[in-house]
Amino acid sequence: MPGHADSPPPGYKPYPWPWAHESILTLAKPDPTWLDTDWTEEDDSSDYIPEEHSGSDDSGNDSDSDDEYISDSEIAALGHYPLEWRHQRWPTHFQEAQEEIDDLPRQITRLVIEERAAAAAYDPGEVVTLLTQFLELLIEMGHYPENSLRYAPHTEPSVNVELATELGYSESAVHLMQQLPYFNKSVNGSREEGIVARTRFADYTSDRDLREGRRPYPYQFYPQSGDLDPWLLPLVLPGRDGWHVIIDTKLGVVRSYDYEGLRHRQSVEWRRHGPLVDDEEQYASEASRAPLVRAAHFFSQLIVAYRSLSRLPVIGADHNDPWMKERHGSGSPNWFAIEIKAEQDTLLSLYCECGWPDNWRRAEFMAKWKDAHRDIQQRTRELLANSEQSDSES
């Protein structure tokens, strides 16, 4: 990989990618409803013949000289539009909303077709492989310690299948949780150190996580919400303002959203369930309203995002996008924003300096990052002390 660049790598997308996606329909093949007219080149009675370029200097002519051929039939069709445009009124918000309502049945039909296609393509083994590759990538990049991942078959401890069945997990969900890799408890106990903000990976060899996975935060505080559908398996368990990443083992998709799940109200997945009556109903149906993405695509995108350094591990998950403008508002930068920017820039430089990804020297990176991070924190303390002194003197 080349040195630290000033622009995002190819394939970069802004927040909330790669942890959340738009409707599955955005990745589906579009309907062939446009440009479907077969414009044929006809015998043209015109005796116009384009002049060949003479090679003379026509620098005074700013017009394009490479006009493409347009047939008579296309010109005739285009001739209808100006009159229509002259009398067209721009749609009002009400008209746009009504058009969306009128089009919803067709969109729902497309969604059902995509869901069936996703279910037919779903391979639990492929999902396990991709998730394993992603977690191993995080270890290789220094976010988690080496040798901190446990692989199936899990024996000590194992998944309590009897309890899982009693709690209501479907057979497909129980089968998948037995195949997933899990981090050692010593490195997966804190939501503050996770790769997802205020969220930790679930460990279904733990009876506590088995229970929490049926009704993760905040749903346990809303009696109307009830348990998740039996075939839904949370990959992560959020705390307050955390994330949901839920594997749908029936459709072979991932439903992923953060505490601002209302951002997806315009998706077909949301609108097909109808309007909300109250806030409690939102929590009761939030998981089923979340946008869908095929599970294999979801985990492939995670690998792409971190391997390309579009997202950074190691530092706080809220600040893992080094290409995103600071979300601390405008004006002069404060000490916290300065620290974040220093961490991001230092990490990018060190990854490149230590050969990421093809000539990677992990031990060298870890040692250099430890020293650099200590220096960044020291500079932050000095900035904070100077700021407090200036405030006291003013």
C-alpha positions in Angstrom: 0.0 0.0 0.0 1.3 3.5 -0.8 2.1 6.0 1.8 -0.4 8.0 3.8 -2.6 9.7 1.1 -4.7 12.8 1.5 -7.8 11.3 -0.1 -9.9 8.2 0.8 -8.9 4.8 -0.7 -11.0 3.4 -3.6 -14.3 2.0 -2.4 -14.6 4.3 0.5 -18.1 5.2 1.7 -19.1 7.6 4.5 -20.8 6.7 7.8 -22.7 4.5 8.7 -21.0 2.2 6.2 -19.8 -0.5 6.6 -21.9 -1.3 9.7 -25.2 -0.3 8.2 -26.5 -0.3 4.6 -29.4 1.1 2.7 -32.3 -1.0 1.5 -31.4 -4.3 -0.1 -33.1 -2.9 -3.2 -30.2 -0.5 -3.8 -28.0 -3.5 -4.6 -30.6 -5.2 -6.7 -30.7 -5.1 -10.5 -32.8 -2.1 -11.4 -36.0 -2.5 -13.4 -35.5 -2.1 -17.1 -37.9 0.8 -17.3 -35.7 3.4 -19.0 -33.8 3.7 -22.2 -35.7 0.7 -23.5 -36.6 2.4 -26.8 -34.7 0.8 -29.7 -33.4 3.8 -31.6 -32.4 2.6 -35.0 -30.3 4.3 -37.5 -32.6 5.1 -40.5 -32.0 6.1 -44.0 -31.7 9.8 -43.7 -32.8 12.0 -46.6 -30.6 14.8 -45.3 -27.5 15.5 -47.5 -25.6 16.8 -44.5 -22.1 15.3 -44.2 -20.0 16.3 -41.1 -16.7 17.9 -42.2 -13.5 16.1 -41.3 -11.1 18.0 -39.1 -8.8 20.0 -41.4 -6.0 20.2 -38.8 -6.2 24.0 -38.8 -6.2 25.9 -35.5 -9.9 26.7 -34.6 -9.0 28.0 -31.1 -11.6 30.7 -31.5 -14.4 28.2 -31.6 -15.4 27.0 -28.2 -18.2 24.7 -29.3 -17.9 20.9 -29.3 -16.9 19.6 -32.7 -17.7 15.9 -32.1 -21.5 15.9 -32.4 -22.8 12.3 -32.2 -25.2 11.0 -34.8 -28.9 11.4 -33.8 -31.5 9.6 -35.9 -34.7 11.2 -37.2 -36.9 9.0 -35.0 -35.0 10.1 -31.9 -35.2 13.8 -32.9 -39.0 13.4 -33.5 -39.4 11.8 -30.1 -37.4 14.5 -28.4 -39.5 17.1 -30.1 -42.5 16.2 -27.9 -40.9 17.2 -24.6 -40.5 21.0 -24.8 -44.3 21.6 -25.0 -44.9 19.2 -22.0 -42.1 20.9 -20.0 -43.7 24.3 -20.7 -47.0 23.2 -18.9 -45.4 20.9 -16.3 -45.8 21.8 -12.6 -43.2 20.7 -10.2 -44.7 18.1 -7.8 -45.6 19.2 -4.3 -44.4 17.4 -1.2 -47.9 16.0 -1.0 -47.8 14.7 -4.5 -44.4 13.1 -4.0 -45.6 11.4 -0.8 -48.7 10.2 -2.7 -46.5 8.8 -5.5 -44.4 6.9 -2.9 -47.6 5.5 -1.4 -48.9 4.5 -4.9 -45.6 2.8 -5.7 -45.2 1.0 -2.4 -46.9 -2.3 -3.5 -44.5 -2.6 -6.5 -41.5 -1.9 -4.2 -42.7 -4.5 -1.7 -43.0 -7.0 -4.4 -39.4 -6.3 -5.4 -38.4 -6.6 -1.8 -40.0 -10.0 -1.4 -38.3 -11.2 -4.6 -34.9 -10.1 -3.2 -35.6 -11.7 0.1 -36.3 -15.0 -1.6 -33.2 -14.7 -3.7 -31.1 -14.0 -0.5 -32.6 -17.0 1.2 -31.8 -19.3 -1.7 -28.2 -18.0 -1.8 -27.6 -18.2 2.0 -24.8 -20.4 3.0 -24.1 -20.4 6.8 -20.7 -21.9 6.2 -19.8 -18.9 4.0 -21.0 -16.5 6.6 -18.9 -18.2 9.3 -15.8 -18.1 7.1 -16.2 -14.4 6.3 -16.8 -13.4 9.9 -13.8 -15.4 10.9 -11.7 -13.7 8.3 -12.9 -10.3 9.6 -12.2 -11.0 13.2 -8.7 -12.4 12.3 -8.1 -9.2 10.3 -8.8 -7.1 13.5 -6.3 -9.2 15.4 -3.7 -8.9 12.7 -4.2 -5.1 12.6 -3.7 -4.9 16.4 -7.1 -4.2 17.7 -7.3 -7.5 19.6 -4.5 -9.6 21.1 -3.1 -12.5 19.2 -4.5 -15.9 20.1 -7.7 -14.3 21.5 -10.2 -16.0 19.2 -11.9 -19.4 19.9 -13.1 -21.5 17.0 -15.7 -24.2 16.7 -16.3 -26.9 17.8 -16.7 -25.2 21.2 -16.3 -27.6 24.1 -15.1 -25.7 27.2 -17.5 -24.0 27.4 -19.9 -25.2 24.8 -23.2 -23.6 23.6 -26.0 -24.7 26.0 -28.3 -26.1 23.3 -31.0 -27.1 25.8 -31.2 -23.6 27.2 -31.0 -22.0 23.7 -34.0 -24.1 22.6 -35.9 -23.3 25.8 -35.3 -19.6 25.3 -36.9 -19.9 21.8 -34.0 -19.8 19.3 -34.8 -21.5 16.1 -32.9 -24.6 14.9 -31.1 -22.5 12.3 -30.0 -19.9 14.9 -28.8 -22.6 17.3 -26.8 -24.3 14.5 -25.2 -21.0 13.5 -24.2 -20.0 17.1 -22.5 -23.3 17.5 -20.3 -22.6 14.4 -19.4 -18.9 15.1 -16.0 -18.0 16.5 -15.9 -16.1 19.8 -13.3 -13.9 21.5 -11.9 -14.8 24.8 -13.8 -13.3 27.7 -10.7 -11.4 28.8 -10.8 -9.2 25.6 -14.5 -9.0 25.1 -15.8 -7.8 28.4 -15.9 -4.1 27.7 -18.2 -2.3 25.3 -15.9 0.7 25.4 -13.0 -1.2 23.7 -15.1 -2.9 21.0 -14.8 -2.4 17.3 -18.4 -1.1 17.3 -19.2 1.8 19.5 -20.7 1.0 22.9 -21.2 -2.6 21.7 -19.5 -6.0 22.3 -19.6 -9.2 20.4 -22.0 -11.8 21.6 -20.6 -15.1 23.0 -23.2 -17.8 22.9 -21.1 -20.2 25.0 -22.3 -17.9 27.8 -25.7 -18.5 29.3 -26.0 -14.8 30.1 -25.5 -13.8 26.4 -27.9 -16.5 25.3 -30.6 -14.8 27.4 -29.6 -11.3 26.4 -29.7 -12.2 22.8 -33.4 -13.0 22.8 -34.2 -9.4 23.9 -31.1 -7.2 23.7 -30.9 -3.6 24.9 -33.1 -1.5 24.8 -35.9 -4.0 24.1 -35.9 -5.5 27.6 -37.1 -2.2 28.9 -40.2 -2.1 26.6 -42.7 -4.9 27.5 -44.5 -4.4 24.2 -41.4 -5.3 22.2 -41.2 -8.9 23.3 -38.4 -11.3 22.2 -36.8 -11.1 18.8 -38.1 -13.5 16.2 -36.6 -17.0 16.8 -34.6 -17.0 13.7 -32.8 -13.6 14.4 -29.4 -14.0 16.0 -27.7 -10.9 17.3 -24.0 -10.9 16.4 -23.3 -8.1 18.9 -25.0 -6.9 22.1 -25.3 -3.1 22.5 -25.3 -0.9 25.5 -26.9 2.5 25.6 -26.4 4.2 22.2 -24.9 1.1 20.8 -25.4 -0.9 17.6 -27.5 -3.9 16.5 -26.0 -6.3 14.0 -28.6 -9.1 13.7 -28.2 -12.2 11.4 -31.5 -13.4 10.0 -30.9 -17.1 9.7 -34.1 -17.6 7.7 -33.5 -15.1 5.0 -29.7 -15.1 5.0 -29.5 -11.4 5.5 -28.1 -9.0 8.2 -30.3 -6.3 9.8 -27.9 -3.6 11.1 -28.8 -0.3 12.7 -27.6 2.0 15.5 -29.6 3.9 18.2 -30.6 6.4 15.4 -32.6 3.6 13.7 -35.2 6.1 12.7 -32.9 7.3 9.8 -34.3 4.4 7.8 -38.0 5.4 7.8 -37.9 5.9 4.0 -36.7 2.4 3.2 -39.1 -0.1 1.8 -38.3 -2.5 4.6 -39.6 0.1 7.1 -42.6 1.4 5.1 -44.1 -2.0 4.3 -45.1 -2.4 8.0 -47.1 0.8 8.0 -46.9 3.9 10.1 -46.0 3.8 13.8 -48.6 4.4 16.4 -46.2 5.3 19.2 -42.6 5.1 20.3 -43.1 1.7 21.9 -44.3 0.2 18.7 -41.0 1.4 17.1 -39.1 -0.8 19.5 -41.6 -3.7 19.0 -40.9 -3.7 15.3 -37.5 -2.1 14.8 -35.7 -5.3 14.0 -38.2 -6.3 11.3 -38.2 -2.7 9.9 -34.4 -2.4 9.6 -32.9 -2.4 6.1 -31.6 -5.7 4.8 -28.3 -6.7 3.2 -27.2 -10.1 2.2 -25.1 -11.6 5.0 -22.1 -12.5 2.7 -22.1 -9.0 1.3 -22.2 -7.4 4.7 -19.2 -9.3 6.1 -17.3 -8.9 2.8 -17.7 -5.1 3.1 -16.4 -5.1 6.6 -13.2 -6.8 5.4 -12.9 -4.3 2.5 -13.4 -1.3 4.8 -10.7 -2.2 7.4 -8.2 -3.8 5.0 -8.3 -0.7 2.8 -7.9 1.6 5.8 -11.2 3.2 5.0 -11.9 2.4 8.6 -9.3 2.2 11.4 -9.2 -0.3 14.3 -7.3 0.3 17.5 -8.7 3.7 18.3 -12.2 4.5 19.6 -15.0 3.2 17.3 -16.7 6.6 17.1 -13.6 8.0 15.4 -12.6 5.1 13.1 -13.2 7.0 9.9 -10.0 9.1 9.2 -11.6 10.6 6.1 -14.7 12.0 7.7 -14.9 15.6 8.8 -14.9 16.0 12.5 -18.4 15.9 14.0 -17.6 18.3 16.8 -18.9 21.4 15.0 -17.2 24.3 13.3 -14.9 26.8 14.8 -11.4 26.5 16.3 -10.5 22.9 17.1 -10.6 21.8 20.8 -8.1 19.6 22.5 -10.3 16.5 22.1 -10.6 17.0 18.3 -6.9 17.6 18.1 -6.2 14.3 19.9 -8.5 12.3 17.6 -7.0 13.8 14.4 -3.5 13.0 15.7 -4.5 9.4 16.5 -6.0 8.9 13.0 -3.1 10.5 11.1 -0.5 8.6 13.2 -2.3 5.3 12.7 -2.5 5.8 8.9 1.2 6.6 8.7 2.2 3.7 10.9 0.2 1.2 9.0 1.9 2.3 5.8 5.3 2.5 7.4 5.0 -1.0 8.8 4.2 -2.6 5.4 0.4 -2.9 5.5 -1.0 -5.1 4.1 1.4 -7.1 1.9 4.6 -6.8 3.9 3.0 -6.4 7.3 5.2 -6.3 10.5 2.7 -6.4 13.3 5.2 -6.4 16.2 7.0 -3.3 14.9 3.6 -1.6 14.4 2.5 -2.4 18.0 5.7 -1.1 19.5 5.7 2.1 17.5 2.0 2.7 18.1 2.4 2.3 21.9 5.1 5.0 21.9 3.3 7.3 19.6 0.0 7.0 21.5 1.7 7.8 24.7 3.2 11.0 23.1 -0.3 12.0 21.8 -1.8 11.6 25.2 1.0 13.6 26.8 0.5 16.5 24.3 -3.3 16.4 24.9 -2.7 16.7 28.7 -0.5 19.7 28.0 -3.0 21.3 25.7 -5.7 20.8 28.3 -3.6 22.2 31.1 -2.8 25.3 29.0 -6.4 25.7 28.1 -7.5 25.5 31.7 -4.8 28.0 32.7 -5.9 30.5 30.0 -9.5 30.2 31.2 -8.5 30.9 34.8 -6.5 33.9 33.8 -9.3 35.4 31.6 
